[in-house]
């Protein structure tokens, strides 16, 4: 589901850490850390649902999230349009070392 959502730019409702969130998935790939070893991460842009830090206005870079894929329990397509932020981060993301899939602009 995630690969096709990234490729087709489809918004998803996911259960992440037990709560529903609406995201635009951007990038999926491998990350290796000393604590967790190699694991898959998802870089996404959150547009709805629960957020402990609160969501900023659409277009804000602060709505990007980096999540461990193991913590996502479900993913269903939603009719919310896929959102493209106004700008892309100037610095490369540290979320993913080796990209599996990435949405084109």
Helices and strands as residue ranges (DSSP letters): H 2-8, E 11-16, E 19-33, E 37-49, G 61-63, E 64-68, G 69-71, E 72-77, E 98-102
